[in-house]
Amino acid sequence: MHSKPVIFVVGADKGGVGKTTVTRAFLDFLDAHGVSNRAFDTENEVAEGVRKRFFPERTEIVNLRDSDDQMKVFDTISGATATVIDVRAGLLSPTLQLLGGYRLPRS
């Protein structure tokens, strides 16, 4: 049985509310339950990202305002059962609008 990929968006329009903590706990939960996952970190103003420090093997830093980085996210969604996108402060609303227009391919 093939599972459909799922996208989890962790974000808030205000900084300092615990997005990193929630994302780390969520990725640890997915690991503990054997769920294939990968993460995108949109905190591209920090050279090494924030989440990438904790999950370097499966976290990629992206700028969702850049069309090439948007394609990195969309073109690889089906590669993992769960995709976690940690959205930096102030970008939650634009990211949800961007993702709202995306449709997963039918299998």
N, C-alpha and C positions, 0 to 999 in steps of 0.2 A: 504494500500500500504506500503510495506516494503522498506525503504531507504537503499541503500548500504552505508557502512561506508566509511568515507573519512579521509585520513591522511594528516595533514599539518605539514611540517617540517620548523622550524624557526632556522636558523643557519648562521654562517659565520666562515671562517677559522681564523678570527682575532677577538680578544676580544674588548670590549668597543664600539661596533657599534650600540647598541640599541636593542639587541635581547630580553632582558627582557621587555622593553617598548612595543615592537611589540607584544610579546606573551600576555602580560596583556591586551592590547587593543583588541587583537583578541578574547581572551576568554570572555571579557566583551561584545563584539559584538555578539558572539554566544549566550551568555546568554540573551541578550536583544532581540534576534530574536527567542528565545525558542528552540534553537538547543541543543540537548543532547550532552554533551562533557565531555572529561576528558583529563588530561595532564600528560606527562612524562617530568621530569626534569633530564637532564644528568649531571648537575653540582653537581656531587657527592663529590667533594672535600670540599664543604661547608656543614657542618654537617646537617643543616636543609634544604638544598637546597635553591634556590633563588625563584623559582616560588611557591614552597610549602608554603612560608610565606603568599602569597596572595590568594591562592586557596587550602587550606590544605585538604579539604574534597574530592577533586578529582584529586590531584596531587600525583604522586608517583615518588620517586627518583630512577633512575636506572643507571647502568653502562653498556652501550651497548657493551662493550668489553667482558662482562661476559655472557656466554650462558644462564644461568638461568634468568638473567635480560632480555635478548633478548626474551626469551619465555614469560615473563610477558607481554611484549608489544604485541607480535604476538598472543598469546592465547586469549587475551581479546579485540582485535581490533573490533570485531563485537558487543561488549557490549555497544558501544556508537556510535552515528551517526557521531561525529567528534572526532578525536584523534589529539591532538597537541603535537608534540615532540619538546621540546626546547633543541637544541644541543649546548653543550658548545664549546667554541672557540677551533679550531684545530681539531674537530671531524666531521665536516660537510661532507667532502669527504668520509671518511670511513662509515659514517652512511648512506649516499645515496647509496653506493655500497651494504651495508647490506640490505637495504630496496628494492633495485632494484631486488633482487632475490626472494622476497616474493610475493606470489599471494594470493589474497583473495579467500576464498572458494566460489564456485558458489552456489547461493540460488535457 
